[in-house]
Amino acid sequence: MQTYIFACVHNAGRSQMAAAFFKQLANPQKAQAVSAGTEPGPRVHPVVLGVMHEVGLDLSHAQPQLLTEELSRNATLLVTMGCGEKCPYVPGLRRDDWPLRDPKELPIEEVRKVRDEIKQRIEDLISREQLS
């Protein structure tokens, strides 16, 4: 079983969306998703909950969590969400950075665009890593 970590600073938006799409689209016999952050926020952003609900994914029970050594142990890939200098880093772990805008302050139309870009990137990742 391979583990893919989707991480950003607050773990309240982009990384939560990425993990949700990964869980929906990847073969659960081959891989699992973990979502975490270096400074987890108190909750998933309400606008993120809304745009994900629009596509049939319920994140109402998702809770931001700290990216720990235990979570990253034996992981296959760390995908960061374009948070620059604050992006999580795990020594020795293969990393991919996706330059995505933070949905926190964006209008809902822009958050939908971020959501759709994340879904496309997840589809590409699953295809590239042969996880379907």
C-alpha positions as CSV (number, residue, x, y, z in Angstrom):
1,M,0.0,0.0,0.0
2,Q,1.4,3.3,-1.1
3,T,0.8,6.5,0.9
4,Y,0.5,9.9,-0.8
5,I,0.6,13.0,1.5
6,F,-1.0,16.2,0.4
7,A,0.2,19.0,2.6
8,C,0.2,22.8,2.9
9,V,0.6,25.1,5.8
10,H,-2.9,25.2,7.4
11,N,-4.3,22.0,5.9
12,A,-7.7,23.8,5.6
13,G,-8.2,24.0,1.8
14,R,-6.0,22.8,-1.1
15,S,-4.5,19.8,0.6
16,Q,-8.0,18.7,1.9
17,M,-9.4,19.0,-1.6
18,A,-6.5,17.0,-3.1
19,A,-6.8,14.2,-0.6
20,A,-10.6,14.0,-1.1
21,F,-10.2,13.7,-4.9
22,F,-7.4,11.1,-4.5
23,K,-9.5,9.0,-2.2
24,Q,-12.4,9.2,-4.7
25,L,-10.4,8.4,-7.8
26,A,-7.4,6.2,-6.8
27,N,-7.7,2.4,-6.3
28,P,-7.9,2.0,-2.5
29,Q,-6.1,-1.4,-2.9
30,K,-3.0,0.4,-4.3
31,A,-2.8,3.7,-2.5
32,Q,-4.2,5.9,0.3
33,A,-4.1,9.7,0.8
34,V,-3.2,11.6,3.9
35,S,-3.8,15.3,4.3
36,A,-1.7,17.4,6.7
37,G,-0.1,20.8,7.4
38,T,2.8,22.4,9.2
39,E,0.5,24.8,11.1
40,P,-3.0,23.2,11.0
41,G,-5.9,25.6,11.2
42,P,-9.0,25.0,13.4
43,R,-11.2,23.7,10.6
44,V,-11.6,23.3,6.8
45,H,-12.5,26.6,5.2
46,P,-16.3,26.9,4.8
47,V,-16.0,27.9,1.1
48,V,-13.9,24.8,0.5
49,L,-16.6,22.7,2.2
50,G,-19.2,24.3,-0.2
51,V,-17.4,23.8,-3.5
52,M,-16.5,20.2,-2.6
53,H,-20.1,19.5,-1.7
54,E,-21.1,20.8,-5.2
55,V,-19.1,17.9,-6.7
56,G,-20.5,15.3,-4.3
57,L,-17.6,15.2,-1.8
58,D,-18.4,15.8,1.9
59,L,-15.6,17.3,3.9
60,S,-17.7,18.2,6.9
61,H,-15.9,15.7,9.0
62,A,-12.4,16.5,7.8
63,Q,-10.1,17.9,10.4
64,P,-6.8,19.7,9.8
65,Q,-3.9,17.8,11.3
66,L,-0.2,18.3,11.9
67,L,2.3,16.8,9.4
68,T,4.4,14.5,11.7
69,E,7.3,12.2,11.2
70,E,4.9,9.3,12.0
71,L,2.5,10.4,9.2
72,S,5.3,10.7,6.7
73,R,7.1,7.5,7.6
74,N,7.1,5.1,4.6
75,A,5.2,7.5,2.4
76,T,5.6,7.4,-1.3
77,L,5.2,11.1,-2.2
78,L,4.7,14.4,-0.6
79,V,2.7,16.8,-2.7
80,T,2.8,20.4,-1.5
81,M,0.4,23.1,-2.6
82,G,2.5,26.0,-3.7
83,C,3.0,27.7,-0.3
84,G,6.5,28.9,-1.0
85,E,9.1,29.0,1.8
86,K,6.5,27.7,4.3
87,C,5.8,24.6,2.3
88,P,6.3,21.3,4.2
89,Y,9.4,19.4,3.6
90,V,10.3,15.8,4.7
91,P,13.9,14.8,4.3
92,G,14.4,11.9,2.0
93,L,10.8,11.9,0.7
94,R,10.1,12.4,-3.0
95,R,8.3,15.7,-3.4
96,D,6.1,17.4,-6.0
97,D,5.0,21.0,-5.6
98,W,1.7,22.2,-7.2
99,P,1.6,26.0,-7.6
100,L,-2.0,26.5,-6.5
101,R,-3.6,29.7,-5.1
102,D,-4.8,29.6,-1.5
103,P,-8.6,29.5,-1.6
104,K,-8.9,31.2,1.8
105,E,-9.5,34.8,0.6
106,L,-10.8,34.0,-2.9
107,P,-14.4,34.5,-4.2
108,I,-16.3,31.3,-4.7
109,E,-15.8,31.4,-8.5
110,E,-12.1,31.3,-8.1
111,V,-12.2,28.6,-5.5
112,R,-14.1,26.5,-8.0
113,K,-11.2,27.0,-10.5
114,V,-8.7,25.9,-7.8
115,R,-10.9,22.9,-7.1
116,D,-11.1,21.9,-10.7
117,E,-7.3,22.3,-11.2
118,I,-6.7,20.1,-8.2
119,K,-9.0,17.4,-9.6
120,Q,-7.1,17.5,-12.9
121,R,-3.7,17.3,-11.2
122,I,-5.0,14.3,-9.1
123,E,-6.2,12.6,-12.3
124,D,-2.8,13.1,-13.9
125,L,-1.0,11.9,-10.7
126,I,-3.1,8.7,-10.6
127,S,-2.4,8.0,-14.2
128,R,1.3,8.7,-14.0
129,E,1.7,6.6,-10.8
130,Q,-0.6,3.9,-12.2
131,L,-3.0,4.0,-9.3
132,S,-6.3,3.4,-10.9
